[in-house]
Amino acid sequence: MLLIKNGRVFGAEAERADVLIKDGIIAEIAENIQETGDLTVIDATGLYVAPGLVDMHVHFRDPGFEYKEDILTGAAAAAAGGVTACCCMANTLPIADNPDVIKHISEKAKDAPIKVLPYGAVTLGQNGGELTDFAALKKAGAIALSDDGNPIMNAKIMRRALQSAREADMLIIVHCEDADLAQNYAVNEGKASWELMLPGRPAVAEEIMVARDVMLAADTGGRLHIAHVSTAKSVEIIRKAKEAGIKITAETCPQYFTLTEDEMLKQETLARVNPPLRTKDDVEAIICGLADGTLDVIATDHAPHSADEKKLPLIDAPSGMIGLETSLALALTNLYHTDRMSIDEIIALMSVNPARILGLGARQGDGSPVFLREDRRTVPLSWPSQEDSVPLSSAVPLSCGTAADIVIFDPDKEWTVRPDEFKSKARNTPFGGMKLKGKVVYTVCKGEIVYAGGMQNAECRMQN
């Protein structure tokens, strides 16, 4: 058994409460729980106790690129960041466009400390042509579909994909960029491209594809989720689509509400990511989109690369940065400690909403539905309505009968990012050396402690 004492529990009425975990399930939430027997006790005084984070956009590079990351090292990095469930993109080698690869990932994930869930590809080889067998991928264990960094340029194919996904009751996650406009350019078209004297990746390349896919979602009724939104106009397109009642969801990543294209001039390849870092105005629009519910999710797009790859010239180096071990701290530092959002709203963006969008945790241990609102009206987790897709401070509190997937963190702890201490194999982060405020102390998955940060104000002891 595990007993978490004196924490600020997400969704609990009491200012301080205890959480008792038995057999991987939350058994009781109350003040001053008294329990005896074989028991591990965590003193969470001064700490926040919340549902484990759900990162719906990671690259664990397994199979095929295990020298960058593998499922076990990626899962360890996730646990260190407070993440208890990760969803892996399909751009592996071989590509996860068939049931065998999905089964391989699922089998290897059984040894991971957290839940690792695979996505299947939308098209064979992720080449934007022939659709994969959605039903077969779903049966094998794929929880959603995505061609990730390969935009589906053919509108007819994309329309068919949304229609087929609707029939299969699956979500499609899209990278919205017009490939002809974006090419493989390394930087945003603007100050960075001008100063580096390189061709730039224009914001409109993202925006026209966001607009197209939103229209196709409206036309087909297919479930669409827009990945890593980076521009102000994309936020506005999504906002207007939601106001019109179109059922779409969208995510952004910490880099898009913390960094601008100026970072390219300082860190070059470490700051190279697709879509690229944008302008100060775009950063502000992303924050506003998170605060008003236009953007539903904060994901990392955790993209590990080797040091040698990132040492290549800027135009040749691969795009991507890692983020699992810094995402919560970046959100707390830049959103909570700047008074832009509450902790509960951040947890909604990083745990509650992605779980709802993906249909995870729809039922409690006894099979009864999870209540999502204070009025205790039940909302289907497989697809949030417009009314319920905004962050709600009362959404999905930790409750008895649910799986014990929990992050315990100190929202005020200051620390310095040291990539050499990461659990990930990779070190390609632009946040190295940055001072952040907010630190994961413990991560619990399925009732087991899978990460212990060892902070001085936290105590974990065994009781017999």
C-alpha positions in Angstrom: 0.0 0.0 0.0 1.0 3.6 -0.5 -0.2 6.6 1.5 0.4 10.2 0.4 0.0 12.5 3.4 -0.8 16.2 3.7 -0.8 17.1 0.0 -2.8 19.8 -1.9 -4.9 17.2 -3.8 -6.3 18.2 -7.2 -10.1 18.4 -7.0 -10.3 17.8 -3.2 -12.4 20.1 -1.1 -10.1 20.1 1.8 -7.0 22.3 1.7 -4.8 19.4 2.7 -5.7 15.7 2.2 -4.3 12.2 2.2 -4.5 9.7 -0.6 -4.5 6.0 0.2 -3.6 3.6 -2.7 -4.3 -0.2 -2.6 -3.6 -2.6 -5.4 -2.9 0.2 -7.8 -6.2 1.9 -7.2 -7.1 5.0 -5.2 -8.9 3.6 -2.2 -9.5 6.7 -0.1 -9.1 10.5 -0.2 -9.6 12.2 3.2 -8.0 14.2 5.9 -5.8 12.4 8.4 -6.1 8.8 7.1 -4.8 6.3 9.7 -3.6 3.0 8.2 -1.4 0.3 9.5 0.4 -2.7 7.9 3.0 -2.9 5.1 2.8 0.7 4.0 5.0 3.2 2.1 4.3 6.8 3.3 5.1 9.9 1.2 5.0 13.2 3.2 3.6 15.6 0.6 3.5 18.6 2.9 3.8 21.7 0.7 3.4 19.7 -2.5 0.7 19.4 -5.1 -0.9 16.0 -5.8 -2.4 15.7 -9.2 -3.4 13.2 -11.9 -0.3 11.9 -13.8 0.4 13.9 -16.9 -0.6 12.5 -20.3 1.7 13.4 -23.2 -0.1 12.7 -26.4 2.9 13.5 -28.7 6.3 11.8 -28.2 8.9 10.1 -30.3 10.5 7.1 -28.6 12.4 6.0 -31.8 11.7 2.4 -31.2 11.9 0.3 -33.4 14.7 1.4 -35.7 16.4 4.4 -34.1 17.1 3.1 -30.6 20.5 5.0 -30.6 18.4 8.2 -30.1 15.9 6.8 -27.6 14.1 3.6 -26.9 10.8 2.8 -25.2 12.4 2.2 -21.8 14.7 5.3 -21.7 11.9 7.4 -23.1 9.5 6.1 -20.4 12.1 6.8 -17.7 12.4 10.4 -18.9 8.6 10.6 -18.9 8.4 9.4 -15.3 11.0 12.0 -14.3 8.7 14.6 -15.8 5.6 13.5 -14.0 4.2 11.8 -17.1 2.3 8.5 -16.5 1.1 7.9 -20.1 2.8 8.7 -23.4 1.6 8.3 -26.9 4.3 7.4 -29.5 4.2 8.7 -33.0 4.4 6.2 -35.9 7.6 7.4 -37.6 9.6 4.4 -36.5 11.6 2.0 -38.7 9.7 0.2 -39.9 6.9 2.7 -39.8 4.0 1.8 -37.6 1.6 1.3 -40.5 0.7 -2.3 -39.8 -0.4 -4.4 -36.9 3.0 -6.1 -36.4 4.8 -2.9 -35.5 2.0 -1.8 -33.2 2.1 -5.1 -31.4 5.9 -4.9 -31.1 5.7 -1.5 -29.4 2.9 -2.6 -27.1 4.8 -5.7 -26.1 8.0 -3.8 -25.3 6.0 -1.2 -23.5 5.0 -3.9 -20.9 8.4 -3.5 -19.3 8.1 0.3 -19.1 7.5 2.1 -15.8 4.7 4.1 -17.3 2.0 3.5 -19.9 3.3 3.7 -23.4 0.6 3.8 -26.1 1.3 3.6 -29.9 -0.2 5.6 -32.7 -0.7 4.0 -36.1 0.1 5.7 -39.4 -2.7 7.3 -41.5 -1.1 6.3 -44.8 1.2 3.5 -45.8 4.8 4.5 -45.4 3.5 7.9 -44.2 3.8 9.0 -47.8 0.3 10.6 -48.1 -1.1 8.0 -50.5 -2.9 4.8 -49.7 -4.6 4.6 -46.4 -3.6 2.1 -43.8 -6.1 -0.5 -42.5 -7.5 1.6 -39.6 -9.6 -1.2 -38.1 -6.6 -3.6 -38.1 -4.4 -1.0 -36.4 -7.0 -0.3 -33.8 -7.5 -4.0 -33.1 -3.7 -4.3 -32.7 -3.6 -1.5 -30.1 -3.2 1.8 -31.9 -5.1 4.4 -30.0 -5.1 7.1 -32.7 -3.7 7.8 -36.2 -1.0 10.2 -37.4 1.5 10.7 -40.2 3.2 13.1 -37.8 5.7 15.3 -39.5 4.5 14.3 -43.0 1.5 16.5 -43.9 -1.1 14.8 -46.0 -0.9 17.2 -49.0 -3.7 15.6 -51.1 -7.0 17.0 -49.9 -8.9 14.0 -51.4 -6.8 11.6 -49.3 -7.2 13.6 -46.2 -11.0 13.7 -46.7 -11.1 10.0 -47.1 -8.9 9.5 -44.1 -11.3 11.5 -41.9 -14.3 9.6 -43.3 -12.6 6.3 -42.6 -11.5 7.4 -39.2 -15.1 8.4 -38.3 -16.3 4.9 -39.3 -13.5 3.3 -37.2 -14.2 5.8 -34.3 -10.5 6.9 -34.3 -8.8 10.2 -33.9 -6.5 11.7 -36.6 -3.7 13.9 -35.4 -2.2 16.1 -38.1 0.9 18.1 -38.7 -0.4 21.2 -40.4 2.1 22.6 -42.9 2.0 23.0 -46.6 5.1 21.0 -47.6 5.7 23.0 -50.8 5.9 26.2 -48.8 7.7 24.8 -45.8 10.2 22.6 -47.7 12.8 21.5 -45.1 13.7 25.0 -44.2 15.3 25.3 -40.7 13.9 28.6 -39.4 10.9 30.9 -39.4 10.6 33.2 -42.3 11.3 36.6 -40.7 14.1 38.0 -38.5 15.9 34.7 -38.0 15.9 33.8 -41.7 17.1 37.2 -42.7 19.9 37.4 -40.1 21.0 33.8 -40.9 20.6 34.5 -44.6 18.6 31.3 -45.1 15.2 30.6 -46.7 12.5 30.7 -44.1 9.5 28.5 -43.2 6.5 30.9 -43.5 3.7 31.0 -40.9 1.2 30.8 -43.7 2.4 27.3 -44.5 0.9 26.2 -41.2 -2.1 28.4 -41.3 -3.5 27.4 -44.7 -3.3 23.7 -43.8 -5.0 24.3 -40.4 -7.8 26.1 -42.3 -8.1 23.2 -44.9 -8.1 20.4 -42.3 -10.7 22.3 -40.1 -12.9 22.6 -43.2 -12.5 18.9 -44.0 -13.3 17.9 -40.4 -16.5 20.0 -40.6 -17.4 18.4 -43.9 -16.8 14.8 -42.8 -17.5 14.8 -39.1 -14.2 13.1 -38.6 -12.3 13.6 -35.3 -9.4 15.9 -35.9 -6.6 17.0 -33.5 -4.1 19.6 -34.7 -0.6 19.1 -33.4 2.0 21.6 -32.2 0.2 24.9 -33.1 2.8 27.7 -33.4 1.2 30.8 -35.0 -1.2 33.5 -33.9 -3.4 33.1 -37.0 -3.6 29.3 -36.5 -4.9 30.0 -33.0 -7.5 32.4 -34.5 -8.6 29.9 -37.1 -9.1 27.2 -34.5 -10.9 29.7 -32.2 -13.4 30.6 -34.9 -13.9 27.0 -35.9 -14.8 26.0 -32.3 -17.2 29.0 -32.1 -18.9 27.6 -35.2 -19.3 24.3 -33.5 -16.7 22.3 -35.4 -15.5 19.4 -33.3 -11.7 19.8 -33.4 -9.0 19.8 -30.7 -5.5 21.2 -30.7 -2.2 21.2 -28.9 0.8 23.3 -28.5 4.2 22.7 -26.9 6.3 24.5 -24.2 8.7 25.8 -26.8 5.9 27.7 -28.5 4.9 29.6 -25.4 8.4 30.2 -24.1 10.8 30.8 -27.0 10.9 33.0 -30.1 12.9 32.8 -33.3 15.6 34.8 -31.6 16.7 31.6 -29.9 17.8 30.3 -33.4 20.4 33.1 -33.4 21.8 31.9 -30.0 21.5 28.1 -30.1 21.0 27.3 -33.8 20.5 23.5 -34.1 19.3 23.0 -30.5 16.5 25.4 -31.3 15.7 23.8 -34.7 12.2 22.3 -34.5 9.2 21.8 -36.9 7.2 24.0 -37.0 9.9 26.5 -36.2 10.0 28.9 -33.3 8.0 32.0 -34.2 7.7 35.7 -33.1 6.9 37.3 -29.8 3.4 38.1 -31.0 2.9 34.4 -31.8 4.1 33.4 -28.3 1.5 35.8 -26.8 -1.2 34.4 -29.0 -0.4 30.8 -28.0 -0.6 31.7 -24.3 -4.0 33.4 -24.9 -5.2 30.4 -26.8 -4.2 28.1 -23.8 -5.9 30.5 -21.3 -9.2 30.8 -23.2 -9.5 27.1 -24.1 -8.9 27.5 -27.8 -5.9 25.2 -27.4 -6.8 22.1 -25.4 -3.5 20.4 -24.7 0.1 21.0 -23.8 2.2 18.2 -25.3 6.0 18.0 -25.7 6.7 16.6 -29.2 9.7 15.0 -27.4 12.1 14.4 -30.3 15.4 12.9 -29.3 18.5 13.1 -31.6 22.1 12.2 -31.1 24.7 14.8 -30.3 26.5 14.1 -33.6 23.3 14.7 -35.5 22.7 18.0 -33.8 26.3 19.1 -34.4 25.7 19.1 -38.2 25.3 22.5 -39.9 22.0 24.1 -39.3 20.5 23.3 -42.7 21.5 19.6 -42.4 20.7 18.9 -38.7 17.5 17.2 -37.9 14.6 19.1 -36.4 13.3 18.4 -32.9 14.0 18.9 -29.2 13.4 16.7 -26.1 10.9 17.9 -23.5 9.6 15.3 -21.2 11.7 16.2 -18.2 11.1 20.0 -18.5 7.5 20.3 -19.7 5.7 20.7 -16.4 8.3 23.1 -15.0 8.2 25.2 -18.1 4.4 25.5 -17.9 4.5 26.4 -14.2 7.3 28.9 -14.7 5.8 30.6 -17.8 2.1 30.3 -17.1 1.4 29.9 -13.4 4.2 32.0 -12.0 3.3 34.8 -14.5 -0.3 34.7 -13.3 -1.6 33.7 -16.7 -3.1 30.4 -15.6 -3.8 28.5 -12.4 -2.2 25.2 -11.5 -5.5 23.4 -12.0 -5.8 24.8 -15.5 -2.3 23.6 -16.3 -3.1 20.1 -15.1 -6.2 20.2 -17.2 -4.1 21.0 -20.3 -1.4 18.4 -19.5 -3.5 15.5 -18.0 -7.3 15.9 -18.0 -7.8 17.1 -21.6 -5.4 14.7 -23.4 -6.9 11.8 -21.5 -10.4 12.9 -22.5 -9.5 13.4 -26.1 -7.9 10.0 -26.4 -10.6 8.3 -24.4 -8.3 7.2 -21.6 -9.7 6.5 -18.2 -13.3 6.8 -19.2 -14.4 4.6 -16.4 -13.6 4.1 -12.7 -12.4 0.8 -11.2 -16.0 -0.2 -10.5 -17.1 0.5 -14.1 -19.0 3.7 -13.2 -18.4 6.8 -15.3 -16.0 9.5 -14.2 -17.8 12.9 -13.5 -16.2 15.8 -15.3 -18.0 18.8 -13.8 -19.1 20.2 -10.5 -22.7 19.7 -11.6 -21.8 16.0 -11.9 -23.1 15.8 -15.5 -21.3 13.0 -17.3 -19.5 13.9 -20.5 -18.2 11.2 -22.9 -14.4 11.1 -22.7 -14.1 9.9 -26.3 -15.0 13.3 -27.6 -15.3 16.5 -25.5 -18.0 18.9 -26.6 -17.1 22.5 -27.2 -18.6 23.4 -23.8 -16.4 20.9 -22.1 -13.2 21.1 -24.0 -12.0 24.2 -22.2 -9.8 23.7 -19.2 -12.0 23.3 -16.1 -10.4 23.6 -12.6 -13.0 21.1 -11.4 -12.4 18.6 -14.1 -11.6 14.9 -13.3 -10.4 15.2 -9.7 -8.5 12.4 -8.2 -11.2 10.1 -7.0 -11.7 6.7 -5.3 -11.8 3.7 -7.6 -9.6 5.2 -10.3 -6.1 4.0 -11.3 -3.4 5.5 -9.1 -1.5 7.5 -11.7 -0.3 10.5 -9.9 2.3 13.3 -10.1 3.5 15.0 -6.9 5.3 18.3 -7.4 6.5 21.4 -5.7 5.2 24.4 -7.8 7.7 26.8 -6.1 10.9 24.8 -6.2 13.6 26.5 -8.2 16.1 24.4 -10.2 18.5 24.6 -13.1 18.0 22.4 -16.1 21.1 20.1 -16.5 20.7 17.9 -19.6 23.6 15.7 -18.5 21.3 14.5 -15.6 18.4 13.6 -17.9 17.0 10.1 -18.0 16.6 10.4 -21.7 19.4 9.2 -24.0 19.3 12.5 -25.7 20.5 16.0 -24.7 19.1 18.1 -27.5 17.3 20.8 -25.5 17.5 24.6 -25.8 16.6 24.9 -22.1 19.9 23.7 -20.7 21.1 26.0 -18.0 17.8 27.7 -17.7 16.4 28.3 -14.2 12.9 27.1 -13.8 10.3 27.2 -10.9 8.4 24.0 -10.3 9.8 20.5 -9.8 8.4 17.0 -10.0 9.2 15.1 -6.7 7.4 11.8 -7.2 5.6 10.0 -10.0 3.3 7.1 -9.2 2.0 4.9 -12.0 -0.5 2.0 -11.3 0.2 2.6 -7.6 4.0 2.1 -7.8 6.5 4.9 -7.3 8.3 5.1 -10.6 10.3 8.3 -9.9 11.5 9.9 -6.7 13.2 13.2 -7.1 14.9 13.1 -3.7 14.1 16.7 -2.7 14.9 17.6 0.9 11.4 18.6 1.8 9.9 15.3 0.7 10.0 12.1 2.8 9.3 8.6 1.8 9.4 5.9 4.4 8.3 2.3 5.0 5.9 1.5 7.8 5.4 -2.0 9.1 
